[in-house]
Every structure is written in structure tokens, then in C-alpha cells.
Amino acid sequence: MKKILVTTTETLQGWEILNYIEPIYSNLMVGANFFSDFGASFTDIFGGRATKYEKNIQMLNEKAVEILKSKARGLGANCILGLKVDVDEVSGKNMQMFMITAWGTAVIVKNTVNPLQTNDSKEFDKDKINEQANIIRLANASLKDSFVLTIKDLQVIVDTCSIEFKDVLLAKYKKLDSANLDTDSYKEAIKLYTDYFAALPSEVSIPLLYNDLLTETQEYYIKKVLDLIKNNDLLDYYFIDKLLNADFSKRKLALNILQADKPTYSVDDIVALEKIIISLKDAFPSKATIGLKKGFLSSTEKEVWNCTCFTSNSIDAKYCSNCFKDQTGLKQDELKPSDIDVLLNNKLAALKTML
């Protein structure tokens, strides 16, 4: 993964700016209760450093910057100049939230002093060392069949966004059951799992989640993975194409995911979208056969379509009178390829206009 330099200054000493690409932004929404805890615990602050709150705010800032780095990579940049972070209140309709906004300018730079220069002298504070020691403990424990992941341990993994836990956490997230936890613990666990997969680099989370969808058969598990993909803007056309070329149940998953978005789009997505639009039509062909059938009290033959369940239906009927599926095999309440085709063509037109 390409390293992105980040600085709050408008220049970078020892580096030449080859190209200014464009300003980039990232936004995070946080519930008001995240900050309200400060008012309830001023004694913690006046009595010394409020480590928990400092860590939470630092985590939000780091997440906002990570989103910026991802956008910079997508634009082909290797540096972000003039980094700024701001917090604004967003309220209305009896809701109050805070928006953390980070912005800077994506640029391409070149080291003019010593491109191979590195800094081998590094120091880490005690919190970082203890944090890493905790991660090593959890990594060793997770190799055992008896491994039990507590909310506290999960919080440690989420705070550090340790990639080595991705497979373990996905398996445990899928099996997380509200019947085995009280309501508050279940909600906290869901939030932590969601935060973890949202913080993973997309080049890690996308193959992990899509490959799981391609092999998973249980609907409950599939729905949970779908939620992660859609809620975190992890639409990926390469894996959508794989789903569209799999069995019918996987093709329906592709329709569902195609309602989602990517964090950013580029000119390469134009070709990818055009290919998906074609694949979408090929993935849902008519399964019905067209024939003629005499009326009940008439010798006149009328055109009908014969469903795969061996039921003949009027040629004007959208759904089979027996299995309630259309000619492609989809039920009335299921997402249709035609709906997604409209959405994709509109997105394609917008991309061609903008890019």
C-alpha cells in the first residue's frame, strides 16, 4: 500500500511539489453522547489526564485522516498538504450530533534531498508498548479453540485496528446473537465490530467480505456481511462481476449490493460500470417458455408463458399464479434488474459528465 505523507503546512521541506491534484475532504458523524460524558466527569479531567477521552478523540482524528489518505491514494497522490480538522454541531428534529471534518490538498511530491533516507531512531510511549503487548496476548489466545472474546478485548482490537484479527472477528461477528447477550452489550458489540471493519483498509476488507459472500450459504450470516458492505461503501465492481457469474442466489446478492456506493469514483469506473450493466442483463435471462394454450371454454388458442414450476400463465401476467415468480425467477417483493439498471445508467451518465 502506497504511503501517504501528511502535513499541516502548505509546503514540505526537502520535497518538490510536482502536481496539485485537488482538495479532499472526509466527514465523520458522532452522537452527542460521545462528548456529553465530558460534562459528567470533570473530576477526571481536573484530577489528571482524562486518558479515555483523549484516546477517543485521537481515534476520531486518526480515522478522519485515514479516510483522507484513502481518497488521496485513489487520486494517485502521495501527499496531503495543509491538513486541518474541525468539529461542528449538527442538530435538528430532536437529534444532536457532531461532525468531524478533515480536509487538505492532495498533491504529488518528490524527495529532492535523499529519496532513500530513512529514520531508524524511533521512540514509543508506554501506552503504545502496552497496547501492542495486549494485541500480542490476544493474537496468541485467538489461536486456541477455547478463545472467548470479551467486549474489553474487542475494544482493544478496534482501537488498534489490528488486521491480523480480521478472520477471527468476521467469524465471531457473523455468529453474534442477541439471544446470548443483554440489549446494551449486544448493541455495543455490533458497534465495535462495525467500527473495526469500517477502519480496515479497503484492500483488506473488500476481498475478505466478498469472498465470504461467495461461499456462505446461511441467510442470517449473509445478511450481516451485506450490512457491513453497504454501510461502509464497499461496493466493488470486480467482485460484483464474480457474484453475477455465480449461482442465482449470489446474483441476487449482487443486485442488493449495487444499490451501495464507493467512497470515491474515477475514470476507470466508467468502463467497469459499462461492463456491469451488460453483465446484469445476461445474469437474469427469462427462464420461461412461450407457447399457446386453448381457453377453458374456447377452442381459440392464446399465447401464454410457461413457468419453471410447470404453470401456464397469461402472456400479460407479470408473476406466476402458482409460485409468484416472474419470468426471470424473481418474486414480486425482490429487487429487479430493471431497477438497478436505471440506477447504474444514471450513475454512469453522471460520471461521464463529471470526468
C-alpha positions as CSV (number, residue, x, y, z in Angstrom):
1,M,0.0,0.0,0.0
2,K,1.4,3.4,-1.0
3,K,2.5,5.6,1.9
4,I,0.8,9.0,2.1
5,L,2.7,11.9,3.7
6,V,0.5,14.2,5.7
7,T,1.5,17.7,6.9
8,T,-0.4,20.7,8.3
9,T,1.9,23.1,6.3
10,E,1.5,24.2,2.8
11,T,5.0,23.1,1.8
12,L,7.2,20.1,2.6
13,Q,10.8,20.8,3.3
14,G,13.2,18.8,1.1
15,W,10.3,17.8,-1.2
16,E,9.3,19.2,-4.6
17,I,5.6,19.6,-5.4
18,L,5.1,18.1,-8.9
19,N,1.4,18.4,-9.2
20,Y,-1.5,19.9,-7.2
21,I,-4.4,17.5,-7.7
22,E,-7.4,18.8,-5.8
23,P,-8.8,19.5,-2.3
24,I,-10.1,16.4,-0.5
25,Y,-12.5,16.1,2.5
26,S,-13.6,13.5,5.0
27,N,-16.6,13.6,7.4
28,L,-17.4,11.5,10.5
29,M,-20.7,11.8,12.4
30,V,-20.6,11.2,16.1
31,G,-23.6,11.0,18.6
32,A,-23.8,13.9,21.1
33,N,-23.4,11.4,24.0
34,F,-19.8,10.8,22.9
35,F,-19.0,14.3,24.1
36,S,-21.6,14.6,26.9
37,D,-19.5,12.2,29.0
38,F,-17.0,15.1,29.5
39,G,-19.5,17.1,31.4
40,A,-20.3,14.2,33.8
41,S,-16.6,13.5,34.6
42,F,-14.9,16.8,35.0
43,T,-13.2,15.4,38.1
44,D,-11.3,13.0,35.9
45,I,-10.1,15.9,33.8
46,F,-9.1,18.2,36.7
47,G,-7.7,15.4,38.7
48,G,-5.2,14.5,35.9
49,R,-5.2,13.5,32.2
50,A,-8.5,12.1,31.0
51,T,-6.8,9.3,29.1
52,K,-10.0,7.6,27.9
53,Y,-11.4,10.8,26.3
54,E,-8.0,11.8,24.8
55,K,-7.8,8.3,23.3
56,N,-11.3,8.5,21.8
57,I,-10.8,12.0,20.3
58,Q,-7.4,10.8,18.9
59,M,-9.1,7.8,17.4
60,L,-11.7,10.0,15.6
61,N,-9.0,12.3,14.3
62,E,-6.9,9.4,13.0
63,K,-10.0,7.8,11.4
64,A,-10.8,11.1,9.6
65,V,-7.2,11.3,8.3
66,E,-7.2,7.7,7.2
67,I,-10.2,8.4,5.0
68,L,-8.3,11.4,3.5
69,K,-5.3,9.1,2.8
70,S,-7.6,6.6,1.1
71,K,-9.0,9.4,-1.1
72,A,-5.5,10.6,-1.9
73,R,-4.4,7.2,-3.0
74,G,-7.5,6.9,-5.2
75,L,-6.4,10.2,-6.9
76,G,-2.8,8.9,-7.4
77,A,-1.4,11.4,-4.8
78,N,1.4,10.6,-2.4
79,C,1.0,13.6,0.0
80,I,-1.7,15.7,1.7
81,L,-0.7,19.3,2.4
82,G,-2.4,21.8,4.7
83,L,-4.3,19.2,6.9
84,K,-7.0,20.8,9.0
85,V,-9.5,19.1,11.4
86,D,-12.7,20.8,12.7
87,V,-15.7,19.8,14.8
88,D,-19.2,21.2,14.1
89,E,-22.5,20.6,15.8
90,V,-25.4,19.2,13.6
91,S,-28.8,19.4,15.2
92,G,-32.5,19.2,14.3
93,K,-35.7,17.2,14.8
94,N,-34.7,16.4,18.4
95,M,-31.4,15.0,17.3
96,Q,-27.9,16.3,18.1
97,M,-24.7,15.0,16.6
98,F,-21.2,16.3,15.9
99,M,-19.4,16.2,12.6
100,I,-15.7,15.8,12.5
101,T,-14.3,17.2,9.2
102,A,-10.8,16.8,7.9
103,W,-9.5,18.4,4.7
104,G,-6.3,19.1,2.8
105,T,-4.9,19.2,-0.7
106,A,-3.9,16.0,-2.5
107,V,-0.6,16.5,-4.3
108,I,2.3,14.5,-5.9
109,V,5.7,15.3,-4.4
110,K,9.3,14.1,-4.9
111,N,12.1,14.0,-2.4
112,T,14.8,16.3,-3.7
113,V,17.2,15.7,-0.8
114,N,17.5,12.0,-0.4
115,P,14.8,9.7,-1.7
116,L,16.3,6.7,0.2
117,Q,16.7,8.5,3.5
118,T,15.0,6.7,6.5
119,N,14.8,7.3,10.2
120,D,15.9,4.4,12.2
121,S,15.7,6.1,15.6
122,K,12.2,5.6,16.9
123,E,10.7,6.0,20.4
124,F,7.3,4.9,21.6
125,D,5.4,6.0,24.7
126,K,4.4,3.4,27.3
127,D,0.8,3.3,26.2
128,K,1.8,2.2,22.7
129,I,4.1,-0.5,24.1
130,N,1.4,-1.8,26.5
131,E,-1.2,-1.7,23.7
132,Q,1.0,-3.8,21.4
133,A,1.7,-6.2,24.2
134,N,-2.1,-6.6,24.7
135,I,-2.5,-7.3,21.0
136,I,0.1,-10.0,21.0
137,R,-1.6,-11.6,24.0
138,L,-4.9,-11.6,22.2
139,A,-3.4,-12.9,19.0
140,N,-1.9,-15.9,20.8
141,A,-5.1,-16.5,22.7
142,S,-7.2,-16.4,19.4
143,L,-5.3,-19.5,18.1
144,K,-7.0,-21.7,20.8
145,D,-10.4,-23.3,20.3
146,S,-11.4,-22.1,23.8
147,F,-10.8,-18.4,22.9
148,V,-13.6,-16.1,24.2
149,L,-13.6,-12.5,23.0
150,T,-14.8,-10.1,25.7
151,I,-16.1,-6.6,25.0
152,K,-13.0,-5.1,26.6
153,D,-10.7,-7.2,24.3
154,L,-12.8,-6.3,21.3
155,Q,-12.4,-2.6,22.2
156,V,-8.6,-3.1,22.3
157,I,-8.6,-4.7,18.8
158,V,-10.9,-2.0,17.4
159,D,-8.7,0.8,18.9
160,T,-5.6,-0.6,17.2
161,C,-7.4,-1.8,14.0
162,S,-5.2,-4.9,14.0
163,I,-5.5,-6.6,10.6
164,E,-4.4,-10.0,11.9
165,F,-7.8,-10.4,13.7
166,K,-9.9,-9.9,10.5
167,D,-10.8,-13.6,10.0
168,V,-11.5,-14.3,13.7
169,L,-13.6,-11.1,14.1
170,L,-15.6,-11.8,10.9
171,A,-16.5,-15.3,12.1
172,K,-17.5,-14.1,15.6
173,Y,-19.4,-11.1,14.2
174,K,-21.5,-13.4,12.0
175,K,-22.4,-15.7,14.9
176,L,-23.1,-12.8,17.3
177,D,-26.6,-13.5,18.6
178,S,-28.8,-11.0,20.6
179,A,-30.3,-14.0,22.4
180,N,-27.0,-14.6,24.2
181,L,-26.3,-11.0,25.3
182,D,-28.3,-8.3,27.1
183,T,-29.5,-5.5,24.8
184,D,-26.8,-3.0,25.7
185,S,-24.0,-5.5,25.4
186,Y,-25.3,-6.6,22.0
187,K,-25.6,-3.1,20.7
188,E,-22.1,-2.2,21.9
189,A,-20.6,-5.4,20.3
190,I,-22.3,-4.7,17.0
191,K,-21.0,-1.1,17.0
192,L,-17.5,-2.3,17.8
193,Y,-17.5,-4.9,15.0
194,T,-18.8,-2.4,12.6
195,D,-16.2,0.2,13.6
196,Y,-13.5,-2.4,13.1
197,F,-14.4,-3.4,9.6
198,A,-15.0,0.3,8.7
199,A,-11.5,1.1,9.8
200,L,-9.8,-1.7,7.8
201,P,-8.1,-0.6,4.6
202,S,-10.5,-1.3,1.7
203,E,-7.9,-3.5,0.0
204,V,-8.2,-5.8,3.1
205,S,-11.9,-5.6,3.9
206,I,-13.3,-5.9,0.3
207,P,-11.8,-9.3,-0.6
208,L,-12.5,-10.6,2.9
209,L,-16.2,-9.8,2.9
210,Y,-16.9,-10.6,-0.8
211,N,-15.1,-13.9,-0.7
212,D,-17.2,-14.8,2.4
213,L,-20.4,-13.9,0.5
214,L,-19.3,-16.1,-2.4
215,T,-19.0,-19.2,-0.1
216,E,-21.6,-18.5,2.7
217,T,-24.9,-20.3,2.4
218,Q,-26.8,-19.3,5.6
219,E,-29.1,-16.3,5.1
220,Y,-28.6,-14.9,8.6
221,Y,-24.8,-14.7,8.1
222,I,-25.1,-13.4,4.6
223,K,-27.3,-10.5,5.7
224,K,-24.8,-9.5,8.4
225,V,-22.0,-9.4,5.8
226,L,-24.2,-7.5,3.4
227,D,-24.8,-4.8,6.1
228,L,-21.1,-4.3,6.5
229,I,-20.5,-3.9,2.8
230,K,-23.4,-1.5,2.2
231,N,-23.0,0.6,5.4
232,N,-19.3,1.1,4.7
233,D,-19.5,2.0,1.0
234,L,-17.5,-1.1,0.0
235,L,-19.1,-1.5,-3.5
236,D,-16.5,-3.3,-5.7
237,Y,-17.2,-3.9,-9.4
238,Y,-14.7,-6.7,-9.7
239,F,-16.4,-8.8,-7.1
240,I,-19.9,-7.8,-8.3
241,D,-18.9,-9.4,-11.6
242,K,-17.9,-12.6,-9.8
243,L,-21.3,-12.6,-8.0
244,L,-23.1,-12.1,-11.3
245,N,-21.4,-15.1,-12.7
246,A,-22.2,-17.3,-9.7
247,D,-25.4,-19.2,-8.9
248,F,-28.8,-17.5,-8.9
249,S,-28.8,-16.7,-5.1
250,K,-25.4,-14.9,-5.4
251,R,-26.7,-12.9,-8.4
252,K,-29.5,-11.6,-6.3
253,L,-26.9,-10.5,-3.7
254,A,-25.1,-8.6,-6.5
255,L,-28.4,-6.7,-7.1
256,N,-28.6,-5.8,-3.5
257,I,-25.0,-4.5,-3.3
258,L,-25.3,-2.5,-6.4
259,Q,-27.6,-0.1,-4.5
260,A,-24.5,0.9,-2.5
261,D,-21.7,3.2,-3.3
262,K,-17.9,3.6,-3.4
263,P,-16.2,6.3,-1.3
264,T,-14.8,7.8,-4.5
265,Y,-15.1,7.3,-8.2
266,S,-12.5,7.7,-11.0
267,V,-12.5,7.4,-14.8
268,D,-11.8,3.7,-14.5
269,D,-15.2,3.2,-13.0
270,I,-16.8,4.3,-16.3
271,V,-15.5,1.1,-18.1
272,A,-16.3,-1.0,-15.0
273,L,-19.9,0.3,-14.9
274,E,-20.5,-0.3,-18.6
275,K,-19.3,-3.9,-18.2
276,I,-21.6,-4.4,-15.1
277,I,-24.6,-3.1,-17.0
278,I,-24.1,-5.7,-19.7
279,S,-23.4,-8.5,-17.2
280,L,-26.5,-7.6,-15.3
281,K,-28.7,-8.2,-18.4
282,D,-27.0,-11.6,-19.1
283,A,-27.3,-12.6,-15.4
284,F,-31.1,-12.6,-15.3
285,P,-32.4,-14.1,-18.6
286,S,-36.0,-15.2,-18.9
287,K,-36.5,-18.8,-17.7
288,A,-40.0,-19.1,-19.2
289,T,-41.0,-20.7,-22.5
290,I,-43.6,-19.1,-24.7
291,G,-46.4,-21.2,-26.0
292,L,-50.1,-21.5,-27.0
293,K,-52.9,-22.8,-24.9
294,K,-56.6,-23.3,-25.5
295,G,-59.1,-21.4,-23.3
296,F,-61.2,-23.3,-20.8
297,L,-64.5,-22.9,-22.7
298,S,-63.0,-21.9,-26.0
299,S,-61.1,-23.6,-28.8
300,T,-59.2,-20.4,-29.5
301,E,-55.5,-20.6,-28.6
302,K,-54.0,-17.9,-26.6
303,E,-50.3,-17.1,-26.1
304,V,-49.0,-18.0,-22.6
305,W,-45.7,-18.2,-20.8
306,N,-44.8,-21.4,-19.0
307,C,-43.1,-21.0,-15.7
308,T,-40.3,-23.4,-14.4
309,C,-42.9,-24.7,-11.9
310,F,-44.9,-26.0,-15.0
311,T,-47.7,-23.5,-14.6
312,S,-49.1,-21.7,-17.7
313,N,-49.7,-18.0,-17.3
314,S,-51.4,-15.3,-19.4
315,I,-48.8,-13.6,-21.6
316,D,-49.7,-10.3,-19.8
317,A,-49.2,-11.7,-16.3
318,K,-46.1,-10.4,-14.6
319,Y,-45.9,-13.2,-12.0
320,C,-46.7,-16.9,-12.0
321,S,-50.1,-17.7,-10.4
322,N,-48.6,-20.7,-8.6
323,C,-45.0,-19.8,-7.4
324,F,-45.5,-16.0,-7.7
325,K,-42.2,-15.5,-9.5
326,D,-41.6,-13.5,-12.7
327,Q,-40.1,-15.0,-15.9
328,T,-36.5,-14.5,-14.5
329,G,-37.3,-16.3,-11.3
330,L,-37.7,-13.3,-9.0
331,K,-40.6,-12.8,-6.6
332,Q,-42.7,-9.6,-6.5
333,D,-41.0,-8.2,-3.4
334,E,-37.5,-8.9,-4.6
335,L,-35.2,-6.3,-6.2
336,K,-35.4,-6.3,-10.0
337,P,-32.5,-5.9,-12.5
338,S,-34.5,-3.2,-14.3
339,D,-34.5,-1.0,-11.2
340,I,-30.7,-1.4,-10.8
341,D,-30.2,-0.8,-14.5
342,V,-31.8,2.6,-14.2
343,L,-29.7,3.4,-11.1
344,L,-26.4,2.3,-12.8
345,N,-27.1,4.2,-16.1
346,N,-27.8,7.4,-14.2
347,K,-24.6,7.0,-12.3
348,L,-22.7,6.2,-15.5
349,A,-24.1,9.4,-17.1
350,A,-23.1,11.5,-14.1
351,L,-19.6,10.1,-14.2
352,K,-19.2,10.8,-17.9
353,T,-20.4,14.3,-17.4
354,M,-18.0,15.0,-14.5
355,L,-15.0,13.0,-15.6
